[in-house]
Amino acid sequence: MSHLAVIQTKSENYQLVKEISGEYFEIPGLKTLSDALKLHLSEFRKIYETVNGKSITGKLVAPVAADTEIWGAGVTYQRSRDARKEESGIPDVYQLVYEADRPELFFKATARRTVGNNAEVGIREDALTSVPEPEVAIAINKFGELIGMSICNDMTSRNIEGENPLYLSQAKIYYGSNAVGPMIRPIWEIVDHNELAIYAKIERAGSIVWQAQTSLKSLNRSFDDLIEYLFRCQHFPVGVLLSTGTGIVPPLDISLNSGDIVTITVDQLGTLMNKVVLTPLDINERIK
């Protein structure tokens, strides 16, 4: 078993490597994830499966490159549809998009807005309720080919989106709103990816306050369908990561607090764990 991983070294912030049993190896000719996603799947796989490059050390970070875009899909599970209808004052729009041919697709994050495993995710200071959205993320090359799968925590300010669907960007795109990781599993190594189970939990002061599970077989849309719509009238010269929507949504009486731990586990993909912190209104002034 192996993974595509990204590590931070003394000279590189986003060094692409091949991970095997906790060790990292350079991939000949490929420095970043973007380099890999510029290749056809068959060409990339041939390079990936050749003799390993030299061993390298570094800190594991989110599996992205500096120029990576992360997009999201919404209302792709029945549970997500039901939750959005419960939260919203305009519930019919979610029913319509669930049944429509065209999926809901939205821009989620850039590399600098994305953290990896064991990093901190944020809840907006001006949000009344915030929740994690445990999702499977797929890595897609510039040709629209699926090359691997990872885990995403699509953090969401639930009451902000619930007030009006036009507030979606504010509910989902802010500092600390996105976590991806821990690594990317090559698609050819995954068995029956349509059947993968997804588990999630929120821990607070050492106790589990919420947990649930679902499976990709409950996804209302195929990966091929989501990719086809994502690439319509769009250009992704270095590929793209797409978070495919959540089938696990906490009930309305659950909201994240600073200090909570969110853990998402997906069969064959690993575990993504993040601590929750507050994203203050003046975060732009605090970051130097």
C-alpha positions as CSV (number, residue, x, y, z in Angstrom):
1,M,0.0,0.0,0.0
2,S,1.2,3.5,-0.9
3,H,0.1,7.1,-0.9
4,L,0.8,10.3,-2.7
5,A,1.9,12.7,0.1
6,V,3.0,16.2,0.3
7,I,5.7,17.2,2.8
8,Q,7.3,20.5,3.9
9,T,11.1,20.4,3.8
10,K,13.8,23.0,4.5
11,S,13.7,24.1,0.8
12,E,10.1,23.2,-0.3
13,N,6.7,23.9,1.2
14,Y,4.8,21.5,-1.1
15,Q,7.2,18.6,-2.0
16,L,5.3,15.7,-3.6
17,V,6.5,12.3,-2.4
18,K,5.5,8.6,-2.4
19,E,4.7,7.3,1.0
20,I,5.2,3.7,2.0
21,S,4.9,2.5,5.6
22,G,5.7,5.9,7.0
23,E,8.7,6.6,4.8
24,Y,8.8,9.2,2.0
25,F,10.4,8.8,-1.4
26,E,10.9,11.3,-4.2
27,I,9.0,10.7,-7.4
28,P,11.4,11.1,-10.3
29,G,10.6,14.2,-12.4
30,L,7.6,15.2,-10.3
31,K,8.2,18.0,-7.7
32,T,4.7,18.9,-6.8
33,L,1.1,17.6,-7.0
34,S,0.5,20.0,-9.9
35,D,3.3,18.3,-11.9
36,A,1.5,14.9,-11.4
37,L,-1.9,16.3,-12.4
38,K,-0.5,17.7,-15.6
39,L,0.0,14.1,-16.8
40,H,-2.4,11.5,-18.2
41,L,-3.3,8.9,-15.7
42,S,-1.4,6.1,-17.6
43,E,1.7,8.3,-17.8
44,F,1.6,9.3,-14.1
45,R,1.0,5.7,-13.0
46,K,4.0,4.5,-15.0
47,I,6.3,7.0,-13.3
48,Y,4.7,6.4,-9.9
49,E,5.2,2.6,-10.1
50,T,8.9,2.7,-11.2
51,V,11.7,2.2,-8.8
52,N,11.3,4.6,-5.8
53,G,13.4,7.7,-5.8
54,K,15.7,8.6,-3.0
55,S,14.4,8.7,0.6
56,I,13.5,12.2,1.9
57,T,12.3,13.6,5.2
58,G,9.9,16.4,6.1
59,K,6.7,17.4,7.8
60,L,3.4,15.9,6.4
61,V,1.1,18.7,5.2
62,A,-2.1,18.9,3.2
63,P,-1.8,17.0,-0.1
64,V,-1.9,20.1,-2.3
65,A,0.4,22.3,-4.3
66,A,0.8,26.1,-4.1
67,D,-1.5,26.6,-7.1
68,T,-4.1,23.9,-6.2
69,E,-7.8,24.8,-6.3
70,I,-10.2,22.9,-4.1
71,W,-13.9,22.8,-5.1
72,G,-16.9,21.4,-3.4
73,A,-20.1,19.6,-4.3
74,G,-23.3,20.1,-2.3
75,V,-26.6,18.2,-1.6
76,T,-25.2,15.0,-3.1
77,Y,-26.6,12.7,-0.3
78,Q,-30.2,12.5,0.9
79,R,-29.0,13.3,4.4
80,S,-27.4,16.5,3.2
81,R,-30.5,17.5,1.4
82,D,-32.7,16.9,4.5
83,A,-30.3,18.8,6.7
84,R,-30.1,21.8,4.4
85,K,-33.9,21.8,4.2
86,E,-34.1,21.8,8.1
87,E,-31.7,24.6,8.4
88,S,-33.0,26.9,5.6
89,G,-35.8,29.3,5.4
90,I,-35.9,28.5,1.7
91,P,-35.9,24.7,1.8
92,D,-37.3,24.1,-1.7
93,V,-34.0,25.1,-3.4
94,Y,-32.2,22.1,-1.9
95,Q,-34.8,19.7,-3.0
96,L,-34.6,21.1,-6.5
97,V,-30.8,20.8,-6.7
98,Y,-30.9,17.2,-5.3
99,E,-33.2,16.1,-8.1
100,A,-31.7,18.2,-10.9
101,D,-29.4,17.0,-13.6
102,R,-26.9,19.8,-12.8
103,P,-25.2,19.4,-9.4
104,E,-24.3,22.2,-7.0
105,L,-20.6,23.0,-7.4
106,F,-18.7,25.8,-5.6
107,F,-15.2,27.0,-5.1
108,K,-14.0,26.0,-1.7
109,A,-10.4,26.9,-1.1
110,T,-6.8,27.6,-2.2
111,A,-3.7,26.0,-0.8
112,R,-3.2,28.7,1.7
113,R,-6.7,28.2,3.0
114,T,-6.2,24.5,3.4
115,V,-4.7,22.6,6.3
116,G,-3.7,19.0,6.7
117,N,-3.9,16.3,9.3
118,N,-3.4,17.3,13.0
119,A,-3.7,21.0,12.0
120,E,-6.3,23.5,13.2
121,V,-9.6,24.2,11.5
122,G,-11.6,27.3,12.3
123,I,-15.2,28.4,13.2
124,R,-16.2,31.9,12.3
125,E,-16.5,34.3,15.2
126,D,-19.7,35.8,13.7
127,A,-21.4,32.4,13.2
128,L,-23.9,31.1,15.7
129,T,-23.6,27.4,14.7
130,S,-20.7,25.6,12.9
131,V,-20.3,22.0,11.9
132,P,-17.8,19.7,10.1
133,E,-18.9,18.1,6.8
134,P,-17.0,14.8,6.4
135,E,-16.4,14.1,2.8
136,V,-14.4,12.1,0.3
137,A,-12.2,14.3,-1.9
138,I,-11.1,13.2,-5.3
139,A,-7.9,14.3,-7.1
140,I,-8.5,15.0,-10.8
141,N,-5.9,15.7,-13.5
142,K,-6.1,18.4,-16.1
143,F,-7.7,15.9,-18.5
144,G,-10.6,15.1,-16.2
145,E,-9.2,11.7,-15.1
146,L,-9.6,10.5,-11.5
147,I,-6.2,9.7,-10.2
148,G,-6.7,9.4,-6.4
149,M,-8.9,9.9,-3.3
150,S,-8.5,11.6,0.0
151,I,-10.5,13.0,2.9
152,C,-11.9,16.5,3.3
153,N,-13.5,18.4,6.2
154,D,-15.6,21.0,4.5
155,M,-16.2,23.2,7.6
156,T,-19.5,25.1,7.4
157,S,-21.1,28.0,9.3
158,R,-24.5,26.4,9.3
159,N,-26.7,29.3,10.4
160,I,-25.1,31.7,7.9
161,E,-25.9,29.4,4.9
162,G,-29.3,28.7,6.5
163,E,-30.2,32.4,6.6
164,N,-29.9,32.6,2.8
165,P,-28.3,30.2,0.2
166,L,-26.6,33.3,-1.3
167,Y,-24.4,33.4,1.8
168,L,-22.9,30.1,0.8
169,S,-19.5,31.6,0.1
170,Q,-19.3,33.3,3.5
171,A,-20.5,30.1,5.2
172,K,-17.8,27.9,3.5
173,I,-14.9,30.1,2.5
174,Y,-12.9,31.7,5.3
175,Y,-9.6,31.3,7.1
176,G,-9.4,27.8,8.6
177,S,-12.5,26.4,6.7
178,N,-10.9,23.5,4.9
179,A,-8.9,20.5,5.8
180,V,-7.7,17.8,3.4
181,G,-5.6,14.7,4.1
182,P,-3.8,12.9,5.4
183,M,-2.6,11.8,1.9
184,I,-4.0,10.8,-1.5
185,R,-4.5,7.1,-2.2
186,P,-3.9,6.3,-5.9
187,I,-7.2,5.2,-7.5
188,W,-5.8,2.0,-8.9
189,E,-5.0,0.8,-5.4
190,I,-8.5,1.3,-4.1
191,V,-10.9,-1.6,-4.1
192,D,-14.6,-0.9,-4.8
193,H,-14.3,2.8,-4.1
194,N,-18.1,3.2,-4.5
195,E,-18.5,1.1,-1.3
196,L,-16.1,3.0,1.1
197,A,-17.5,3.6,4.5
198,I,-17.1,7.1,6.1
199,Y,-17.0,7.6,9.9
200,A,-17.0,10.9,11.8
201,K,-17.0,12.1,15.4
202,I,-16.7,15.2,17.5
203,E,-14.9,15.0,20.8
204,R,-15.1,17.6,23.5
205,A,-13.0,17.5,26.7
206,G,-12.3,13.8,26.1
207,S,-16.0,12.7,25.5
208,I,-17.7,12.0,22.2
209,V,-20.6,14.4,21.7
210,W,-21.6,13.2,18.3
211,Q,-20.7,10.4,15.9
212,A,-22.1,9.0,12.7
213,Q,-21.3,7.0,9.6
214,T,-22.3,6.6,6.0
215,S,-21.0,5.1,2.8
216,L,-20.2,6.3,-0.7
217,K,-22.9,4.0,-2.0
218,S,-25.3,6.6,-0.7
219,L,-23.9,9.2,-2.9
220,N,-26.6,10.5,-5.2
221,R,-24.2,11.3,-8.1
222,S,-21.4,9.4,-9.7
223,F,-17.8,10.8,-9.7
224,D,-18.0,10.8,-13.5
225,D,-21.1,13.0,-13.4
226,L,-19.5,15.5,-10.9
227,I,-16.2,15.7,-12.9
228,E,-18.1,16.2,-16.2
229,Y,-20.0,19.2,-14.8
230,L,-17.0,20.6,-13.0
231,F,-15.0,20.7,-16.2
232,R,-17.8,22.4,-18.2
233,C,-16.6,25.8,-19.3
234,Q,-13.7,25.6,-16.9
235,H,-9.9,25.2,-17.3
236,F,-7.8,23.4,-14.7
237,P,-4.2,23.5,-16.1
238,V,-2.8,21.9,-12.9
239,G,-5.8,19.7,-12.1
240,V,-8.2,20.1,-9.2
241,L,-9.4,18.6,-5.9
242,L,-13.1,18.1,-5.6
243,S,-14.8,17.4,-2.3
244,T,-17.8,15.3,-3.2
245,G,-20.4,16.3,-0.6
246,T,-21.4,14.9,2.8
247,G,-23.7,12.2,3.9
248,I,-23.1,12.9,7.6
249,V,-24.6,16.0,9.1
250,P,-24.9,16.6,12.9
251,P,-28.3,17.4,14.2
252,L,-29.4,21.0,14.8
253,D,-28.5,20.9,18.5
254,I,-24.8,20.1,17.7
255,S,-22.4,23.0,17.0
256,L,-18.6,23.0,17.2
257,N,-16.8,24.8,20.0
258,S,-13.2,25.9,20.2
259,G,-11.1,23.0,21.5
260,D,-13.2,20.3,19.9
261,I,-11.5,17.5,18.0
262,V,-13.0,16.4,14.7
263,T,-12.0,13.0,13.4
264,I,-13.0,11.6,10.0
265,T,-12.0,8.1,8.9
266,V,-12.6,6.6,5.5
267,D,-11.9,3.0,4.6
268,Q,-8.7,2.6,2.6
269,L,-8.0,6.3,2.8
270,G,-7.0,6.8,6.5
271,T,-8.0,9.3,9.2
272,L,-8.1,13.1,9.1
273,M,-8.0,14.7,12.6
274,N,-8.2,18.4,13.3
275,K,-8.6,20.6,16.4
276,V,-11.2,23.4,16.2
277,V,-10.2,27.0,17.0
278,L,-11.9,30.3,16.7
279,T,-11.3,32.4,13.5
280,P,-11.6,36.0,14.8
281,L,-13.2,38.8,12.8
282,D,-9.9,40.6,12.5
283,I,-7.8,37.6,11.4
284,N,-6.5,39.6,8.5
285,E,-4.9,42.0,10.9
286,R,-3.5,39.3,13.1
287,I,-1.6,37.3,10.5
288,K,1.8,38.8,9.8
